[in-house]
């Protein structure tokens, strides 16, 4: 699978001690990033900001340890900033709406598919 970018995943988890949400950051170096901010001529404004991300297992070590969840945040490129809340991000970000682990194929085809808005 070809890759064209890198990304950062911010995974939200609830801390029962503080009773607050916390964000864990996971940089991922090799992804196929499609879409982004802007208008789409053939799909209208409704789908204009949708993105699709394909993350191949064979190009990312320990991918099975990364907890992808609906509602998590993804950002194109590697971001070094830790966050306390979503609004701390000063770059374009997307919330995951679809997370599918396609790990039933042979090794060269195993990947995660993420859809986000």
PyMOL commands that set and color helices and strands:
alter all, ss='L'
color gray80, all
select helices_A, chain A and resi 45-47+57-59+63-65+86-88
alter helices_A, ss='H'
color red, helices_A
select strands_A, chain A and resi 5-15+20-35+51-56+73-76+94-102+111-116
alter strands_A, ss='S'
color yellow, strands_A
deselect
rebuild
show_as cartoon
